[in-house]
């Protein structure tokens, strides 16, 4: 029998975790798993709990921020010689990694995926020594992430309201991008470096991205008009936002981005201040994760 620990973030997505707890209690295969529930109470708790756990599988019950913390804890354990597997019950505002993996936000289905026990290895990204599972970047999206973190509200509706307010006052910034020797310089609205294909909520900024190709996708987005937002948003959500005249795409394993001034950056939606120079790299096959059986080989 395998041991499985569930690490729950009580505030992720502004949602109660009652549905997740009910699904775990009623749906988890108790002939296969011996389970335990652990709660986070402060930032960093997910890292510590995952690193200290002696379970075979650690399940992040929350959003991308919770997943990021648990993944960091699992990397710490792996460095110490103990490799564990990540599971996800998506309960956040965006759930970017979970949706790329094909996991359902319906808790009973997500628990059923845990029972299937299909495991694969995925890449992770690193920015200035900080791990990210989905995306990292700078510009208008990092500004929105910073304001979202400072806001008392949660959920997609609040995020969209903050994004619209940021759009009304946005400015481009000058940057240099070098990706495996290929170079570009100019003004950008934002730059996203993607390991997974999306920010979350199926907003696929990098629909071509794979979690198993050993590469990061760099998307430079130049300024566009307000009237273009509906069409671009439709393409973003349908996964057809590529070969657009506002986008420049690179793909590589080593990325250097220089900008003229320091400012906010984000990783998996977690925003913080950073300097002028950002170094990013891929960590191939760094983490074992449970996925739907029919998604094996398709991520």
C-alpha positions in Angstrom: 0.0 0.0 0.0 1.3 3.4 -1.0 1.2 6.4 1.4 -0.3 9.6 0.0 -0.3 13.1 1.7 -2.7 15.8 0.6 -1.4 19.4 1.2 -4.4 21.8 1.2 -4.2 25.6 0.9 -7.3 26.9 2.6 -7.4 30.2 0.7 -6.4 29.3 -2.9 -8.9 30.5 -5.4 -11.0 31.9 -2.7 -12.8 28.6 -2.6 -13.7 26.2 0.2 -11.9 22.9 0.2 -15.0 21.0 1.4 -15.6 19.5 -2.1 -12.0 18.3 -2.3 -12.3 16.7 1.2 -15.5 15.0 0.3 -14.0 13.6 -2.9 -11.0 12.3 -1.1 -13.0 10.6 1.6 -15.6 9.0 -0.8 -13.5 8.5 -3.9 -9.9 7.7 -2.9 -9.0 4.0 -3.4 -8.4 3.0 0.2 -7.2 -0.5 -0.8 -4.3 1.3 -2.6 -3.6 4.4 -0.6 -3.1 5.2 3.1 -3.8 9.0 3.2 -3.2 12.0 5.4 -4.5 15.6 5.2 -2.1 18.5 5.9 -3.0 22.2 5.9 -0.8 25.2 5.0 -1.1 28.2 7.3 1.5 30.6 5.8 3.6 31.0 2.6 6.3 28.4 2.4 4.4 25.8 4.4 3.8 23.8 1.2 7.5 23.5 0.5 8.3 22.4 4.1 5.4 19.9 4.3 6.3 18.3 0.9 10.0 18.1 1.7 9.4 16.6 5.2 6.7 14.1 4.1 7.6 10.4 4.0 4.7 9.6 1.7 5.1 8.2 -1.8 2.8 10.7 -3.4 2.2 14.3 -2.4 -0.9 15.9 -3.7 -1.2 19.7 -4.0 -4.8 20.8 -3.3 -4.9 24.4 -4.5 -3.8 26.5 -7.4 -0.6 27.1 -9.2 1.0 28.8 -6.2 0.3 25.7 -4.1 1.6 23.4 -6.8 4.7 25.5 -7.1 5.4 25.2 -3.4 4.8 21.5 -3.3 7.0 21.0 -6.4 9.9 22.9 -4.7 9.5 20.7 -1.6 9.7 17.6 -3.8 12.9 18.9 -5.5 14.4 19.4 -2.1 13.5 15.8 -1.2 14.9 14.5 -4.5 18.2 16.4 -3.9 18.4 14.5 -0.6 17.9 11.2 -2.3 14.2 10.7 -1.9 12.1 11.0 -5.1 8.4 11.4 -4.6 5.5 11.9 -7.1 3.3 15.0 -7.4 -0.5 14.8 -7.6 -2.8 17.7 -8.1 -6.4 18.5 -7.2 -7.0 21.8 -8.9 -8.7 24.3 -6.6 -7.1 27.6 -7.6 -7.9 30.7 -9.6 -6.0 29.5 -12.7 -4.8 25.9 -12.4 -2.5 26.2 -15.4 -0.3 23.1 -14.8 -3.4 21.0 -14.0 -5.2 22.0 -17.1 -2.2 21.4 -19.4 -1.9 17.9 -17.9 -5.6 17.3 -18.6 -6.8 17.2 -15.0 -10.4 18.0 -14.2 -11.5 20.7 -11.8 -14.3 18.3 -10.9 -12.9 16.8 -7.7 -14.4 13.4 -8.1 -12.7 13.0 -11.5 -9.4 14.4 -10.2 -9.4 11.9 -7.4 -10.2 9.1 -9.9 -7.0 10.2 -11.8 -5.1 9.6 -8.6 -6.6 6.1 -8.4 -5.4 5.4 -12.0 -1.9 6.1 -10.8 -0.5 6.9 -14.3 2.9 8.6 -13.8 5.1 10.5 -16.2 8.1 12.9 -15.8 7.8 16.6 -16.7 10.2 19.5 -17.2 10.4 22.4 -14.9 11.6 26.0 -15.5 14.0 28.0 -13.4 14.3 31.8 -13.4 17.2 33.3 -11.4 17.3 30.2 -9.3 13.5 30.2 -8.7 11.5 27.2 -9.9 8.3 27.5 -12.0 6.0 24.8 -13.4 3.9 26.8 -15.8 5.1 30.3 -16.8 7.3 33.1 -15.8 7.6 36.6 -17.2 7.5 40.3 -16.9 5.5 43.3 -18.2 1.7 43.8 -17.9 1.0 40.3 -16.8 3.5 40.5 -13.9 2.0 43.8 -12.9 -1.5 42.3 -12.8 -0.1 39.3 -10.8 1.4 41.7 -8.3 -1.8 43.6 -7.8 -3.8 40.4 -7.6 -1.5 39.2 -4.8 -2.0 42.5 -2.9 -5.8 42.3 -3.4 -8.2 40.8 -0.9 -10.2 39.3 -3.7 -9.6 36.0 -5.5 -11.0 34.2 -8.5 -11.1 34.9 -12.3 -13.5 37.8 -12.1 -11.3 39.8 -9.8 -8.2 39.0 -11.9 -10.0 40.2 -15.1 -11.0 43.5 -13.3 -7.4 44.1 -12.3 -6.1 43.3 -15.8 -8.5 45.8 -17.3 -7.4 48.5 -14.9 -3.7 47.7 -15.7 -4.4 47.9 -19.4 -5.8 51.4 -19.2 -2.5 52.6 -17.7 0.0 50.2 -19.3 3.4 51.1 -20.9 5.7 49.1 -23.0 9.3 48.4 -21.8 12.6 48.0 -23.7 14.3 44.6 -23.4 16.9 42.3 -25.0 16.1 38.6 -25.4 18.7 35.9 -26.1 17.4 32.4 -26.5 20.0 29.7 -27.3 22.1 32.3 -29.1 19.2 33.8 -31.1 18.8 37.5 -30.2 16.0 40.1 -30.4 15.8 43.7 -29.0 12.8 46.0 -28.9 9.8 47.2 -27.0 7.4 44.7 -25.5 4.1 44.8 -23.7 5.1 41.6 -21.9 7.4 38.6 -22.2 6.2 35.2 -21.1 8.5 32.2 -20.8 6.4 29.1 -20.9 7.0 25.5 -19.7 3.3 24.6 -19.8 1.0 25.9 -22.6 -1.0 28.4 -20.5 -1.3 30.9 -17.7 -4.3 29.1 -16.4 -8.1 28.9 -17.1 -7.2 27.5 -20.6 -5.6 30.9 -21.6 -3.0 29.3 -23.8 -0.3 31.9 -24.4 2.0 29.1 -25.7 -0.3 26.5 -27.3 2.8 24.8 -28.9 4.5 24.2 -25.5 5.3 20.7 -24.2 6.2 19.7 -20.7 8.5 17.0 -22.0 10.5 18.5 -24.8 13.4 19.9 -22.7 12.7 23.4 -24.0 11.1 26.6 -22.9 8.9 28.7 -25.2 9.5 32.5 -25.1 6.6 34.7 -26.2 7.3 38.4 -26.7 4.0 40.3 -27.1 4.2 43.8 -28.6 1.6 46.5 -28.1 -1.8 46.2 -29.7 -5.0 48.3 -29.8 -7.9 48.0 -27.3 -10.2 47.1 -30.2 -8.1 44.0 -30.9 -8.6 42.5 -27.4 -11.8 40.5 -28.1 -10.2 38.7 -31.1 -6.9 38.1 -29.3 -8.7 36.8 -26.3 -10.7 34.4 -28.4 -7.5 33.1 -30.0 -5.9 32.8 -26.6 -8.7 30.7 -25.2 -9.1 28.5 -28.3 -5.3 27.8 -28.4 -4.9 29.4 -31.8 -2.8 32.4 -30.7 0.3 31.8 -32.9 1.8 33.4 -36.0 0.2 36.6 -34.9 1.8 39.8 -36.0 2.0 41.1 -32.4 3.9 38.0 -31.2 7.5 36.9 -31.5 8.3 33.3 -30.6 11.6 31.6 -29.5 12.3 28.2 -28.2 15.3 27.1 -26.3 16.8 25.7 -23.1 18.8 28.8 -22.0 17.3 32.3 -22.0 18.7 35.7 -21.0 16.4 38.7 -20.8 17.8 42.2 -20.0 15.6 45.2 -19.5 16.4 48.8 -18.8 14.8 49.1 -15.4 14.1 46.6 -12.6 10.4 45.8 -11.8 7.9 43.1 -11.1 8.2 39.6 -12.5 6.1 36.5 -11.9 6.4 32.8 -11.7 3.3 30.6 -11.7 1.3 33.7 -10.8 3.4 34.7 -7.8 4.7 38.2 -8.4 7.8 39.9 -6.8 10.3 42.6 -7.6 13.4 41.6 -9.6 16.4 43.3 -11.2 17.3 44.2 -14.8 18.7 40.8 -15.8 16.8 37.5 -15.8 18.4 34.1 -16.6 16.1 31.2 -17.3 16.7 27.6 -18.0 14.9 24.3 -18.4 15.3 21.4 -15.9 14.5 18.4 -18.1 12.4 15.5 -16.6 12.8 17.0 -13.2 9.5 16.0 -11.5 7.3 12.9 -11.5 3.6 13.7 -11.7 0.3 11.7 -11.9 -1.7 12.4 -15.0 -4.9 11.0 -16.6 -4.0 7.6 -18.2 -5.2 8.8 -21.6 -2.8 11.8 -21.5 0.4 9.8 -21.1 2.7 10.8 -24.0 0.5 13.8 -24.9 1.8 16.5 -22.7 
